[in-house]
Amino acid sequence: MSLSVSRRLAAVTAFAVAGLFASAAPAALAAPTAAAAAPTPPDIPLANVKAHLSQLSTIAANNGGNRAHGRAGYKASIDYVKGKLDAAGFTTTLQTFTSSGATGYNLIADWPGGDPNSVLMAGSHLDSVTAGAGINDNGSGSAAVLETALAVSRAGLQPTKHLRFGWWGAEELGLIGSKYYVNNLPAAEKAKISGYLNFDMIGSPNPGYFVYDDDPTIEQTFKNYYTGLGIPTEIETEGDGRSDHAPFKSAGIPVGGLFSGADYTKTAAQAQKWGGTSGQAFDRCYHSSCDSLTNINDTALDRNSDAVAYAIWTLGAATPVPPGQSFENTADVNIPDSPAAAVSSPITVSGVTGNAPATTKVDVNIVHTYRGDLVVDLVAPDGTVYNLHNRSGGSADNLVQTYTVNASSEAANGVWNLRVKDSAAQDVGYINSWKITF
């Protein structure tokens, strides 16, 4: 991760999430489900990822103890990754640039097939600082992305989207390689990238589970994965602007990713839900010589590597669903503070033939000073409840989000209600509007 720091200026208030899924619910309580099934993502073998880390460690040891920009260890690292990808059937491109008087390298690998006008890209920086081998920062992300790419080859994956992977140089000098790549893409090529996923430090020895909140669909994809493991996540803030997603985001490309923590200190609350040691940095060897093979938490690396594959398989298979007929209620409804009862905003639907689709969309716009207090349900005409939001999102304000609900067992016509309850005191708001689309 780069040394430069940029902080979030405001909370994200616009979310568009597709495909929420949950464990089995009671008969009267249905859960949102994915709009379309994707190929089953593979389990990424931890042993394979660690084998790549071992190779990177050896490369560093044989080249002055690091894999930094302009040093022999970095070029040897690029050559190692490129060799694996070439053998697996990828089309690889070695992009060169100059920084600090030295030649730098980006490696781009394209998997044949998929829609060339809809590119899903995943990447990580491959360089270390000069102080050490950079096994967590960022051998961990580089190895996981590499092994996921190799898993694509082993599976003969034929996703809807075109898959592209990138390994960036000179990140530690200020995102130099990724900036060069993005800045040199023609506007038409930038427009083809539907999303960029970044993986920087995903095996921290005292790990947290942080998810980028820059793009709602990508964010929810990772949250879905961790929900399936029963692991709570937090919004990633430590790395804002400090890693290679930043140039893509600045170019208007949707971004997302994972992070397990750097030199910020793990709190007692975080240690309680994730384990590890409170009062200690997520990575005490951040940018230090001790960032070696012993500076990895295997559990975090394993989970996050599987999450990389989950996202590639899921987002790579995504196909847009054309919108149907929409009905909207724009009347404001005040949400009283807890312990007051829930409030409802109704929409009367008529003229729709048959049942609601499995891809019923619910757009919610709630103005509230603490969305973590809110429980939001869609109530069907027959009284069936579909939980949309259950006190998640932490201390951020407002809930502006799109959900996909499998309401195929419901008659479309009738009165649908958005039901909202404030479940904790001291924060207020109102339903600004909501819309249901069949």
C-alpha positions in Angstrom: 0.0 0.0 0.0 1.2 3.5 -0.9 2.4 5.9 1.8 0.2 8.7 0.5 -3.0 9.2 2.5 -6.4 10.6 1.3 -9.4 10.5 3.6 -13.1 10.1 2.8 -14.7 13.6 2.7 -18.3 12.4 3.1 -20.3 9.2 3.6 -21.5 7.4 0.6 -25.3 7.9 0.2 -26.1 6.2 -3.0 -26.3 2.4 -3.2 -27.5 0.1 -6.0 -27.3 -3.5 -4.7 -28.4 -6.6 -6.6 -28.7 -10.1 -5.4 -28.9 -10.0 -1.6 -29.1 -13.5 -0.2 -29.5 -14.9 3.3 -29.9 -18.2 5.2 -33.3 -19.9 5.3 -36.0 -17.7 6.8 -39.4 -18.5 8.5 -42.3 -19.2 6.1 -43.7 -15.7 6.7 -40.4 -14.0 6.2 -38.8 -14.3 2.7 -35.3 -13.2 1.8 -34.1 -11.3 -1.2 -32.3 -13.6 -3.6 -30.0 -13.2 -6.6 -31.5 -12.3 -9.9 -29.5 -14.9 -11.8 -27.4 -17.8 -10.9 -23.7 -17.6 -11.6 -21.3 -20.6 -12.1 -20.1 -22.0 -8.7 -17.0 -20.2 -7.6 -14.0 -22.5 -6.7 -12.3 -22.9 -3.4 -8.9 -21.3 -4.0 -6.3 -23.6 -2.5 -4.4 -21.8 0.3 -1.4 -24.0 -0.4 -1.2 -22.7 -3.9 -1.4 -19.0 -2.8 1.3 -19.6 -0.2 3.5 -21.3 -2.8 3.4 -18.1 -4.8 4.3 -16.1 -1.7 7.2 -18.5 -1.1 8.5 -17.8 -4.6 8.2 -14.0 -4.1 10.1 -14.4 -0.8 12.9 -16.3 -2.5 13.0 -13.7 -5.3 13.4 -11.0 -2.7 16.1 -12.9 -0.8 18.0 -13.4 -4.1 17.8 -9.8 -5.1 18.9 -7.6 -2.2 16.0 -8.4 0.2 13.2 -6.6 -1.6 11.0 -6.4 -4.7 10.9 -2.6 -5.0 10.4 -0.5 -8.1 13.6 -0.2 -10.2 15.2 -3.2 -8.4 16.0 -6.6 -9.8 13.6 -8.3 -7.4 10.6 -6.5 -8.9 11.4 -7.5 -12.5 11.9 -11.1 -11.3 8.5 -11.0 -9.6 6.9 -9.7 -12.8 8.6 -12.5 -14.8 7.4 -15.1 -12.4 3.8 -14.0 -12.6 3.9 -13.6 -16.4 5.3 -17.1 -16.8 2.5 -18.7 -14.9 -0.1 -16.8 -16.9 1.4 -17.4 -20.3 1.4 -21.1 -19.5 -2.2 -21.0 -18.5 -3.4 -19.5 -21.8 -3.7 -15.8 -21.0 -2.7 -13.1 -23.4 -0.2 -11.1 -21.4 1.1 -7.6 -22.0 4.1 -6.0 -20.3 3.6 -2.3 -20.1 6.7 -0.1 -19.3 6.9 3.3 -17.7 9.6 5.4 -16.1 9.6 6.7 -12.5 12.4 8.0 -10.4 14.8 7.4 -13.2 14.1 3.7 -13.4 12.0 1.5 -15.7 8.8 0.3 -14.2 6.5 -2.5 -15.3 2.8 -3.3 -15.3 1.6 -6.8 -16.3 -1.8 -7.1 -17.9 -3.4 -10.5 -18.5 -6.5 -11.0 -20.6 -8.6 -14.2 -20.5 -10.0 -15.1 -24.0 -13.7 -14.6 -24.5 -16.4 -12.6 -22.9 -18.0 -9.4 -24.0 -15.1 -7.1 -25.1 -17.4 -4.1 -24.3 -17.9 -5.2 -20.7 -14.6 -5.8 -19.0 -14.3 -7.0 -15.4 -10.8 -6.3 -14.1 -9.0 -7.4 -10.9 -5.6 -6.2 -9.8 -3.0 -5.7 -7.1 0.4 -4.0 -6.8 3.4 -6.3 -7.0 6.1 -4.0 -5.8 7.4 -3.9 -2.2 9.0 -1.1 -0.3 12.8 -1.2 -0.2 12.8 -2.3 3.5 11.7 -5.8 2.9 10.2 -8.6 0.8 6.6 -7.2 1.0 4.9 -10.5 1.6 1.7 -9.1 3.0 2.1 -5.8 1.3 1.5 -6.8 -1.3 2.5 -10.3 -2.1 -0.8 -11.4 -0.5 -3.0 -9.6 -2.9 -0.8 -10.4 -5.9 -0.7 -14.1 -5.1 -4.4 -14.4 -4.6 -5.2 -12.6 -7.8 -2.7 -14.8 -9.6 -4.1 -18.0 -8.2 -7.7 -16.9 -9.1 -6.6 -16.2 -12.6 -5.1 -19.7 -12.8 -8.3 -21.1 -11.4 -10.2 -19.4 -14.3 -7.9 -21.3 -16.7 -8.3 -24.6 -14.8 -12.1 -24.2 -14.9 -12.2 -23.1 -18.6 -14.4 -20.3 -17.4 -16.6 -18.7 -20.0 -18.0 -15.7 -18.3 -20.4 -13.1 -19.8 -17.9 -10.4 -19.2 -14.3 -10.2 -20.5 -11.9 -10.9 -17.7 -8.7 -8.9 -17.3 -6.1 -9.0 -14.5 -3.4 -6.5 -13.6 -0.2 -6.4 -11.5 1.0 -2.8 -10.9 4.5 -1.4 -10.5 5.6 1.5 -8.3 2.5 1.6 -6.2 4.6 2.4 -3.2 5.9 5.5 -4.9 2.4 6.9 -5.3 0.3 4.6 -7.5 2.6 5.3 -10.4 1.9 2.1 -12.4 -1.8 2.0 -12.1 -2.0 5.7 -12.9 0.0 5.2 -16.0 -2.2 2.4 -17.1 -5.5 4.3 -16.6 -4.2 7.6 -18.0 -3.0 5.9 -21.2 -6.2 4.1 -21.9 -8.3 5.7 -24.6 -11.6 7.0 -23.4 -13.4 4.3 -25.3 -11.4 1.6 -23.5 -12.0 3.1 -20.1 -15.8 3.1 -20.9 -15.6 -0.7 -21.5 -14.4 -1.5 -17.9 -17.5 -2.3 -15.9 -15.6 -2.7 -12.7 -12.1 -2.8 -11.1 -11.5 -5.0 -8.0 -8.4 -4.2 -5.9 -6.6 -6.5 -3.5 -3.9 -4.9 -1.4 -2.9 -6.5 1.9 -5.3 -9.4 2.5 -3.3 -11.6 4.8 -2.5 -9.3 7.7 -1.3 -11.1 10.8 -3.9 -9.4 13.1 -6.6 -9.2 10.5 -9.7 -7.3 10.0 -12.3 -7.9 7.3 -12.8 -4.6 5.4 -14.8 -4.1 2.2 -14.5 -1.1 0.0 -17.8 0.8 -0.2 -17.1 2.8 -3.4 -19.5 0.8 -5.7 -22.7 -0.7 -4.2 -23.0 -3.8 -6.4 -19.3 -4.8 -5.9 -19.5 -4.0 -2.2 -22.6 -6.2 -1.8 -21.0 -9.0 -3.7 -18.2 -9.2 -1.1 -20.6 -8.8 1.8 -22.7 -11.7 0.4 -19.6 -13.9 0.5 -18.8 -13.0 4.1 -22.4 -13.3 5.2 -22.2 -16.9 3.9 -19.3 -17.4 6.3 -21.0 -15.7 9.2 -18.2 -13.1 9.3 -19.1 -9.4 9.9 -17.3 -6.8 7.8 -16.6 -3.1 8.1 -16.3 -0.4 5.5 -12.7 0.1 4.5 -11.4 3.6 5.4 -7.6 3.1 6.1 -6.7 2.7 2.5 -8.9 5.4 0.9 -6.9 6.9 -1.9 -3.8 4.9 -1.0 -4.0 2.0 -3.4 -4.5 1.2 -7.1 -8.3 1.5 -7.2 -7.9 5.3 -6.8 -6.9 6.0 -10.5 -9.7 3.9 -11.7 -12.2 5.6 -9.4 -11.0 9.0 -10.6 -11.6 7.9 -14.2 -15.3 7.1 -13.3 -14.8 3.4 -13.3 -16.7 1.5 -10.5 -14.3 0.0 -8.0 -14.3 -2.3 -5.0 -12.0 -4.6 -3.1 -10.8 -6.1 0.2 -8.3 -5.1 2.8 -7.2 -6.8 6.1 -5.6 -3.7 7.7 -2.2 -2.0 7.9 -0.8 0.2 10.7 -4.2 1.2 12.2 -4.8 -0.3 15.6 -7.4 -3.0 16.1 -10.1 -2.0 18.6 -11.5 -4.1 21.4 -14.8 -4.3 19.5 -13.0 -5.5 16.4 -11.0 -8.1 18.3 -14.2 -9.4 19.9 -15.9 -10.1 16.5 -12.8 -11.1 14.5 -10.4 -12.4 17.0 -6.8 -11.3 17.2 -5.2 -8.7 19.6 -6.8 -5.4 20.4 -4.5 -2.4 20.9 -2.2 -3.8 18.3 -1.8 -2.9 14.6 -3.4 -5.1 12.0 0.0 -5.4 10.5 2.9 -4.5 12.9 5.4 -5.2 10.1 3.8 -2.8 7.6 6.5 -1.3 5.4 9.2 -3.1 7.5 11.8 -5.7 7.0 9.7 -8.2 9.0 7.0 -8.3 6.3 8.1 -11.8 5.5 6.5 -15.3 5.2 5.8 -15.3 8.9 3.8 -12.1 8.6 0.7 -13.8 7.2 -2.5 -15.0 8.8 -3.4 -18.1 6.9 -7.1 -17.9 7.8 -7.5 -14.4 6.5 -5.5 -15.1 3.4 -7.6 -18.2 2.7 -10.9 -16.5 3.2 -9.9 -13.4 1.2 -8.5 -15.5 -1.7 -11.8 -17.4 -1.9 -13.6 -14.0 -1.9 -11.5 -12.9 -4.9 -12.7 -15.9 -6.8 -16.3 -15.5 -5.6 -16.3 -11.9 -6.9 -14.8 -12.8 -10.3 -17.2 -15.7 -10.8 -20.2 -13.8 -9.7 -19.6 -10.4 -11.2 -18.2 -11.9 -14.4 -21.4 -13.8 -15.0 -23.6 -10.8 -14.3 -26.2 -10.0 -17.0 -28.4 -6.9 -16.9 -32.1 -7.4 -16.4 -34.2 -5.0 -18.3 -36.6 -2.9 -16.1 -40.3 -3.6 -16.0 -43.3 -1.6 -15.0 -42.6 0.7 -12.0 -44.8 2.2 -9.3 -43.5 4.9 -6.9 -44.6 6.7 -3.7 -42.8 10.0 -3.2 -44.8 11.2 -0.1 -42.6 11.8 2.9 -43.3 9.6 5.9 -41.6 10.6 9.2 -39.8 7.8 11.0 -40.2 8.3 14.8 -37.4 7.6 17.1 -37.2 4.3 19.0 -39.2 2.8 20.8 -42.0 4.1 18.6 -43.8 1.6 16.3 -42.9 1.0 12.7 -44.3 3.2 9.9 -45.4 2.2 6.4 -45.5 3.8 3.0 -48.0 2.1 0.6 -48.0 1.6 -3.1 -51.0 0.2 -4.9 -50.1 -1.9 -7.9 -52.6 -2.6 -10.7 -52.5 -3.6 -14.3 -49.7 -6.1 -13.9 -50.4 -9.6 -15.2 -49.7 -12.6 -13.0 -47.2 -12.8 -10.2 -44.3 -10.5 -9.4 -41.0 -11.6 -11.0 -38.1 -13.3 -9.3 -36.2 -10.1 -10.1 -38.6 -7.6 -8.5 -36.6 -4.4 -7.8 -37.2 -2.2 -4.7 -35.6 1.2 -4.7 -35.4 2.8 -1.2 -34.6 6.4 -0.5 -34.6 7.0 3.3 -33.1 10.1 4.9 -31.8 9.2 8.3 -29.0 10.3 10.6 -27.9 6.8 11.5 -28.9 4.0 9.1 -27.5 1.4 11.5 -30.7 1.9 13.5 -33.1 1.0 10.7 -35.0 -2.2 10.0 -36.6 -2.0 6.6 -39.1 -4.6 5.2 -41.1 -5.0 2.0 -44.6 -6.3 2.9 -46.4 -8.0 0.1 -50.2 -7.7 -0.4 -50.8 -11.0 1.4 -48.7 -9.9 4.4 -45.5 -11.8 3.5 -42.4 -9.9 4.7 -39.2 -9.5 2.8 -36.4 -8.1 4.9 -34.4 -5.6 3.0 -32.2 -3.9 5.6 -31.5 -5.1 9.1 -29.5 -2.5 11.1 -26.4 -2.7 8.9 -24.1 0.0 7.5 -22.7 1.3 10.8 -22.6 5.0 11.6 -23.3 6.2 8.0 -26.3 8.3 7.3 -29.2 7.8 4.8 -30.2 4.6 3.1 -30.4 5.0 -0.7 -30.3 1.5 -2.1 -31.8 -0.9 -4.7 -32.7 -4.4 -3.7 -33.5 -7.4 -5.9 -36.3 -9.5 -4.3 -37.6 -12.9 -5.4 -41.3 -12.2 -5.0 -42.4 -14.7 -7.6 -44.9 -16.4 -5.2 -46.8 -13.1 -4.8 -49.6 -11.7 -7.0 -48.2 -8.5 -8.4 -51.4 -6.5 -8.1 -52.4 -5.2 -4.6 -51.1 -2.9 -1.9 -47.4 -3.2 -1.2 -45.9 -1.5 1.8 -42.4 -0.3 2.7 -42.2 -0.8 6.5 -39.5 1.0 8.5 -38.7 0.8 12.2 -36.1 2.8 14.1 -34.7 0.2 16.5 -32.4 2.5 18.6 -32.7 5.9 20.1 -31.3 9.3 19.3 -31.5 9.4 15.5 -34.4 10.5 13.3 -35.3 10.7 9.6 -38.1 10.0 7.1 -39.0 7.9 4.1 -38.3 10.2 1.2 -39.5 7.9 -1.5 -39.6 4.3 -2.7 -40.3 2.5 -5.9 -41.2 -1.1 -6.9 -40.4 -2.3 -10.4 -41.8 -5.5 -11.9 
